[in-house]
Amino acid sequence: MLKTFTALVLSSGILFSSAATASAESATYTDSEKVLVTVDQAKVFRVSRPAATIIIGNPSIVDATIEDEQTLVLTGRSFGVTNLIILDEAGDAIIDQAVVVRSSETNTVRIYRGGSNRETLACAPVCEATVTIGDNNNTFENSATQITRRNALSTSGN
């Protein structure tokens, strides 16, 4: 089972084994280039040598799930920029990088009504309202409430 950590520090020597449910995007990072992650999507993140400690500057922006000592799955939680530091057993930095979490433009339509009054639709192929950070409060709350109620109905019989 994968363990999701939003705490700042993860201890070494712990291995988790499971299939990661992540996008096919994967890369090994060894320098200070920024990492791009999309909100509500996962990205496989590999490091060149075993990690002992993982530190996420702001876990409300990006979350890390440990697959093994050299593989993380980063999931975008909210738009923004934070940092990711990965240390080896000796406390030396393997990675010290900016993580940029951005929105997804794939299969979406944004409707703007007078300035900042925005609504986002997910279109694949029919367009339907979706919960998207940055949308006007009424649209966001209406969609979130409907999703919560639907999910409650599906679990009420269990």
Beta strands, then each sheet from edge to edge (+ up, - down):
strand 1: 4-5
strand 2: 26-29
strand 3: 35-38
strand 4: 42-47
strand 5: 53-56
strand 6: 62-68
strand 7: 71-76
strand 8: 80-87
strand 9: 93-102
strand 10: 108-112
strand 11: 118-123
strand 12: 127-129
sheet 1: 1+ 6- 7+ 4- 2-
sheet 2: 3+ 9+ 8- 5+
sheet 3: 10+ 11- 12+
end
